[in-house]
Amino acid sequence: MVLSGWVASTAHAQLWSWATETAISRFTPEDIDLLKATAADALNNHPDDTELTWKNADTGHSGSVKVFDTKEVSGQTCRQVFIQNNAKTIKGSAQYFVCQQEDGKWQVSAAQ
């Protein structure tokens, strides 16, 4: 699935960088699936300055994904993406620069 490794590694990094008091550390597998699907849709199907939201009615957790600043870097399509996550009263956000790989997956990149 597009983004599966990226979102998993992002979730893992956020979990350990901020201990256990992050929104994403409270997410259920269904929350993660909604986040991944929203990010994939935003990155693959929408122009710059598009913000998509998601919400899990069962948990009340929610978030948004905003894509912007698309450019080519070394033959790859790359985009800035801003992700916000909410788990009840805990909120978190992060910005990433991601590039689309040959297999269609998006991966965090150091190049900008």
Secondary structure, 3 states (H helix, E strand, C coil): CCCHHHHHHHHHHHHHHCCCCCCHHHCCHHHHHHHHHHHHHHHHHCCCCEEEEEECCCCCCEEEEEEEEEEEECCEEEEEEEEEEEECCEEEEEEEEEEECCCCCEEECCCC
